[in-house]
Amino acid sequence: MFRIPRPSLPAALFAALCAAGCAATPPRDPSAMLAEQRFDGARLAAIDRAVSEAVAARKLPGAVFRLEREGAVYERGYGKTSYEADAVPVTPGTIFDAASLTKVLVTAPAVLMLAEEGRIALDAPLVRYFPECAGGGKDAITVRHLLSHTSGLASGLPARPDWRGDDSAHALACAQQTTHPPGSFFRYSDINYVLLGQLVRRVSGMPLHEFAQRRIFTPLGMSDTGYLPLARVSAAAIAPTQKGGPEGLHGDLAPGQLLQGVVHDPTVRRMGGVAGSAGVFSTARDVARFARMLLNGGELDGVRVLGKDSVRLLTTVQTPPGIDALRGLGMDIDSPYAKRPRGNVYPVGSYGHTGFTGCILWIDPVSHSFYVFLSNRVYPDDKSNILHLYTELGTLAAQASAGPAMR
C-alpha cells in the first residue's frame, strides 16, 4: 500500500509553508492558458503597444481591450479613467458609455425578438405603428429600412429650438421629411434608432430600459450593463466622458460640468438617458457575453435570447439591392464605417459596430473570434481622433487570433 511520508519539519511549520506556497502559485485561469496557446503573442504585444502609445499621446485617457476565440481570452486595461492627477487606473471592470453599441446590444435585437413573437412585422410601414408620423415621404418607410439605415431620414434630430423629453423627440422625428425614397439610399441615422426604441416601447408596453434588462441583459448574465447606471453603481466605477465648455453640441452643460454615468450623446441626454440610439453603459466582459451569444446562434449558457433566424438577419447583409453599404438589420458589415474596425485581415462577412465615445465590437464567424474595445476617447472635449488606432486593433486582433497563414 502507498503511504505518504511524514514531513521532517514540525507539523505547524510544514502546514504554514504549504499554505504560503499555495498562495504564491494560485491556479491559472484556463482562458489565459488557452490564450497563450492560441493567440500570437507578438500580435498581442503589438496591441498593447498601440493602445499604450495612444494613451501616452493623450489620444484617450484609458481603455479596455478584450480578444476571444473559442474559450481563449486576452483582456487588459490601459491608462486611467481621466487625465486628472487622482484618476484611478482603468481595469477590466471599468464601466464605459457604450454609445451607439446600444443599437446592436439592445434596439435591433429587441425589434427582432418582437418580430419573432409576431408583434412587429419587419416589412410593415412605420405608420402602421406610428400613424402620427405620416407625410413628408415617410409613409413608405418600413421597420426594415430603419434597421438597415435606408429610411432616407436625416442623421440626427435638431438641437434647436431647445427641447426635452421622449415625447418631444418623437414629435421631432415624426416631423422629419425624407431626403431620398426609402430603400434607395444609405445614411447612418440616429433618428432611425430613436424611432425603433420608441417602437419597442409601444409594442411591448414596457419602457425600453426595462425591456433590455428583462429580455437581454439579465438572461445573458450581463450584470454590469444597462441604462441609467448611477441607479446601480457609483460614478467612481464609470469612466467620465465630457466636460462642459463653450457652446456647441454639449451647450446644455455648465462650464466644467462633468459627465460621469450620464449619457454622452446630447440627444439621448435630452430624452432622459434612455433611447434606441444610445444610452447603454457596459464593460468589455459583458459585451463579450453578447458576442458569444451571437456566435452560438442566439444562445448562451443554455439560455436562448434570439432565434437563429434573428441572428442571421442581425448579422448578414440585408440592405436593398443597389446599395453599396452592406449592413444587416443592425450590424455593420461593409459600410464606410466598417472599414477601420474590421482592419485589413478580417473578411467582409465579419460584422460589428462602433460607438462615438471610442467603442468597438467586431465579430468574425469564420474564425469564431471577436474583439471588444471600450474607451472614453471623448474625454474631455470630443476632439480626439483614434480612427487610425481602430484599424490597427482590427488588423492585429485578426492576426493574433487567426491561423499562421493569415498572420
Stockholm file with secondary structure:
# STOCKHOLM 1.0

chainA/1-407         MFRIPRPSLPAALFAALCAAGCAATPPRDPSAMLAEQRFDGARLAAIDRAVSEAVAARKLPGAVFRLEREGAVYERGYGKTSYEADAVPVTPGTIFDAASLTKVLVTAPAVLMLAEEGRIALDAPLVRYFPECAGGGKDAITVRHLLSHTSGLASGLPARPDWRGDDSAHALACAQQTTHPPGSFFRYSDINYVLLGQLVRRVSGMPLHEFAQRRIFTPLGMSDTGYLPLARVSAAAIAPTQKGGPEGLHGDLAPGQLLQGVVHDPTVRRMGGVAGSAGVFSTARDVARFARMLLNGGELDGVRVLGKDSVRLLTTVQTPPGIDALRGLGMDIDSPYAKRPRGNVYPVGSYGHTGFTGCILWIDPVSHSFYVFLSNRVYPDDKSNILHLYTELGTLAAQASAGPAMR
#=GR chainA/1-407 SS CCCCCCCSSCHHHHHHHHHHHHHHSCCCCHHHHHHHHHSCHHHHHHHHHHHHHHHHTTSCSEEEEEEEETTEEEEEEEEBSSSSTTCCBCCTTCBEECGGGHIIIIIHHHHHHHHHTTSSCTTSBHHHHCGGGCSTTGGGCBHHHHHTTCSCCCSSCCCCSCCCSHHHHHHHHHHCCCSSCTTSCCCCCHHHHHHHHHHHHHHHSSCHHHHHIIIIITTTTCTTCBSSGGGTSCGGGBCCCCBCCSSSTTTTSCTTCBCSSSCSCHHHHHTTSCCSSSCCEECHHHHHHHHHHHHTTSEETTEECSCHHHHHHHHSCCSCTTCSSEECSSSEEESTTTHHHHTTTSCTTCEEEEETTTEEEEEETTTTEEEEEEECTTTTTSCCCCHHHHHHHHHHHHHHHSCGGGC
#=GC SS_cons         CCCCCCCSSCHHHHHHHHHHHHHHSCCCCHHHHHHHHHSCHHHHHHHHHHHHHHHHTTSCSEEEEEEEETTEEEEEEEEBSSSSTTCCBCCTTCBEECGGGHIIIIIHHHHHHHHHTTSSCTTSBHHHHCGGGCSTTGGGCBHHHHHTTCSCCCSSCCCCSCCCSHHHHHHHHHHCCCSSCTTSCCCCCHHHHHHHHHHHHHHHSSCHHHHHIIIIITTTTCTTCBSSGGGTSCGGGBCCCCBCCSSSTTTTSCTTCBCSSSCSCHHHHHTTSCCSSSCCEECHHHHHHHHHHHHTTSEETTEECSCHHHHHHHHSCCSCTTCSSEECSSSEEESTTTHHHHTTTSCTTCEEEEETTTEEEEEETTTTEEEEEEECTTTTTSCCCCHHHHHHHHHHHHHHHSCGGGC
//
